[in-house]
Amino acid sequence: MRLHDSRHVGVAVCLAIVVSYPALSQGAPTLSITSPMNGTVVQPGQSVRVTVAATDSSLLTSEAIVGSIQLGGLSVIQPAGPQLTFSVTIPDGIVAGQYYITARGILGTGGGVSSTPVSLSVPITGSISTIRANVKTLVLAAPGTQGDLDIVATTTQGSVALDPETLSFVSSDPSVVTVNTSGQATAQGIGNAVITITYGSGSNSVSTTVSVLVQGGARGDLNGDGQIDIDDVNVLDMALNTPANGPNDARDLNHDGKIDALDARILTTLCTYPRCATHP
């Protein structure tokens, strides 16, 4: 979500309430929140009308709107129906951030169904004077390694972590490092580059930079700790059966453009100690 008013910015907030339901058979009803729209800006203390549509609601006994812990759970429950309207209240004193609500239904046969979450954004009112990254220099041990850029803003209300979706990230040399919209930098080749991070646009924008150094680590040392062991095997396993990031992706050991079992086999032959142990 991107807020267009340069005086407001969303902050990413952990939001999960996890509920496990038994597996559902085909033909189970579905729920969807039709209002408010994803990314709606709300204020502390505001009442929000939430409309939920259900297919084949006769199979449901009840429906509810639930939210993150910061929203107090929002466990608003009603008997099931094809279209229901709930009224939920954003708690007074809630901190600025991005929160989620979800519609959930209980099946008459047991178990339940959930809708796709919808985000609500509580904005910060105030100007941003500066932004800064969690590091001034990001050192990546070898092509293929990654690092996260966390950005904090200085505002009239204090320091606030910024949602990456409100920022733009630009690499001075994508052949050395690329960076995605989540602020994750990926080394592409040995060398130096600069990532510029910007919030806002035009005369209202503020920026900061991060220097990036991509080193030439030993072949197979995927985590840059100076040896090749089970930790590097785990790094490769996490990317198994995915395309390589580029021609210099350190995980693509046979340079065929993909990370697969062939690369895993090569990696095990490069281990510092027998059986890829972390020490003798």
N, C-alpha and C positions, 0 to 999 in steps of 0.2 A: 504494500500500500504506500502511495506517495501523497502527502498532504501538500497542496499547492500554495497555501499561505505560508510565507517564509517566517512567520512568527510562531508557527506551530510545528511540532514534530512529534511523531509517534515513537514509542520506546518498546522494544521487544520484551515481552514478559512471559515467563513459563506459565502454561495454562492448563496442563493436562489433568483431567479427571478421568481415570481409566475404568471402564466397566466391561467385564467380560460376559458375553452371552453365548449360549450354545449355538452351534452351527444351524443355519436356517435352510429350509428346503426351498426349492424354486417356487416362485409365486408368492413369496412373503411380501407383505405390504412395504412400501417405502415412505419415508418422511422427507420433507424439504421445507426449509425456512424461506418463504417468499418475500418477507419483509421483516426487518430492515435489510438493505442491501449490504453486501460484504464491504467492510471498510467505513461504515457509517461513523461519523464523529459524534460522540455523546459527552455530556458533562456530569460531574458528580451531583447526585441527587435527582437526576432527570429520570422520568418515567418513560419507558420505551415500549411501544406496542409491537409485539412479535406475532406474525401470522405464520401458521404451519399448515401445510397441505399434506394429506395422507391418502395413499391409494388403498382401497379395500379396508377402510378403517373398521369394518365389522369384525375383523380378525384381531383387533386391538382392544384391550380393556381400558387403557389410560394412556395419556401422553403428557410429557413434561418438558419444560425448558430448564436445562442445567447449564452452569457456567463454571469458570475457574474459581479457585479458592478465593482469589482477590475479589471476586464478585459475590462472595458469600454463598456460592453454590447455586443460587437462583433456582431452587427446587420447587418450581411452580407447576402444580399437577392439575389436570382436568380429565374428565371422562373422554374417551376417544371420540373423534368425529372426523369427517372428510376435510373440514377446514376449521381451525380453531384460532382464536386470538388471545394471546397472553399479555399481561401487563407486568413488566419487570422494572425494578428500580435500581439505577446505578448507585452504589453506596456513597454516602457523603464521605469525604476524606480520602477517597481512592486516589492512588498515585497515578500520574500520567503513564500511559502505556497502551499496548494493544492486547485486547482480551477477546475471548471467544465464547459464544453460546452455541448449544447444540440441542436439537429436538430429539427426544427419546420416547419410544413407545413400548409398552409391555404387551406381549402376545397372550391371548387367552390360553394357548397351549403351553405357555412357559417360554422363557427367553425374551428377547426384545430386538428392536431395530433402532438405528440412529441415523440422523441426517448428517449431511456434510456441515462442519462447523461454519459459523459466520463470525467474522471479526468485527469488533467494536473498538474504536480508538478514542481514548481519553487524552486530549492534547495538552501540551504545555503552552501557557500564554506567556510570552516574553521573548525578547530578541536573543539570538545566539551571537556571542562576540567572537569566540574562537572554537575550533575543534582540534582534537589531538588523537593520535593513534596510540595503541598499547605499546608500540615499539617505535624507535626512531630508525633503526636498521634491522631489517629482516634478513637473517642468514639462513639460506636453504642449502643443505649439504650436497645435493646433487640434483640433476634434472629428474623430474617426476615427484620430488618431495613437495609438500604443501605446508602452508602456514596461514593462520587466520588473523585478519586485521579487525580489531575491535576499536570503535571510535567513540570518544566521549566529547560532549559539547559543554562549554562554559556558558551558562545562561544567567539571566537575572534571578533565577530561582535556584542557582547552584549548578553543580556538575551532573550531567545526565547522559546515560548511555544511549546512543542513537541506533535506531532501527536501520540496518544496511539498506533497506528498500528506499530510504529517504536520501540516499547518497549516490554519487557517481564515482566510479573507480576507473582510472585510466593509466595504463602502463606506457612508459616512454619507449619500451622495446619489447613487444610481445614475443620476440624470438628468445628472450631471456626469461621473462616471467609474464604470465597472464593472471588476471584476477576476475572472478565472477561477481554477480550482483549481490552475493551474500558476503563479500569481503574475503573470500578464500583465494589466496595466491598460490599458483602452481608454477614451479620452476620448469622452464622449457629448454634452457641451454645455459652453459657456463658463461658467467659475465656479470655485469652490473646494470641496474636499471633503477628507475624511480617511479613509484606509484603515486599519483595525485588523487586525493580524495576531496570531493567538493560537496557541500550542502547548499541548497538554494541555487539561484541563477541570477545572472546579471549583477547589478550593483548590490543586491541583497545576499550574494553568495559569500561563503567563507570556505577556505581550503587549507589543507595540510598535505605534507608529503612524507613518504616513507622510502628510504633507500633500501634496495634489495641487492644482496650478494648471493649469487648461485655458485657454489663451489663444485669442484670436480671430484666427488667422493669416489671411493673404490667401487668397482663393478659389483653390484649386489648389495652394497651397504645402503639400503633404502631408507633407514631412519637416521643415518649420519652419525652413528655412535662409534665409528672406527672399527667395528668388527661385523662379520656376517653370521647371523645366528637365527634362532627361532623367531625373534622379534621381526626380523626382515621378512621371514616367511609369512608371518601374520599380516604384514603390510601388503604383500603381494596377494595373499588370499582374499583380502578385503576388496580387491579390484578384479578378482578373477572373472574371466569371460566378459570383459569390457574393452572398448577401444582404447588404444594408447592415446595419451594427451598430445603426442607429436613425435617427430623422429628422434627426439632426445629423451623420451620417457625412460627413466632408469629401470622401471619395472618390466619394460618390453625387452627382455634380455636377448631375444633372437631377432629383434627389429623387423617383425612381420606386421606391425601395425595393430596388434591386439595382445592383451594380457591373458594368458591361458595356461593350461597344464604344462605345455612345453617350457614356458618360462619358469614355472615352479620347479620342474626337473633340473633345469640349468642352475637355478639358484641353490639347490641342495648340494650341487657339486662344488660350489664356491664357498661353502661355510668354513669359518675359521677353525672350528673344532668338530670332531666326529659327531654325527647325528644332529648337527646344527645346535649343539649345546651353547649356552651363554658363557660358559667358562670351562676350563679343562677338567 
